[in-house]
Amino acid sequence: MADRRFTEVDLRHMLEYATGFRRDIMAGRWVISSHHQRHPWEVIVEPDVDAKLLVIITAYPLERMQK
């Protein structure tokens, strides 16, 4: 998380205030749309049904990905 300049608290805030979601290209994963520091971000998650957990795969700002 340090290399992406967000903390666990930031990530929890992004998930709490998500603006949408869609299926990822990888089966079983989801893309959560959100904002961090007034910029659009996406968080890739994978539900672990057996453990009743949401596993965070990665998170990234959209504007950096589009350049």
C-alpha positions, 0 to 999 in steps of 0.5 A: 500500500505504501507504494500506492500512497494509501493506507488501510484506513484509506482503503476501508474508506474507499470501500465504505463509500464505493460508487459502483461495482462490476465483474472483473475479467478474472472469474470470481473477482470484482472491481469496486469503483470509488474515490480517494483524494478527489480522484477516481480509484478502482479496488479489485476484490475477491470474496472468500465465501468459506472464510466470510472475508473480502480479499483485497487484490489491489487498488489503483488510481484511474487517471494514472492507468489511462496515461 
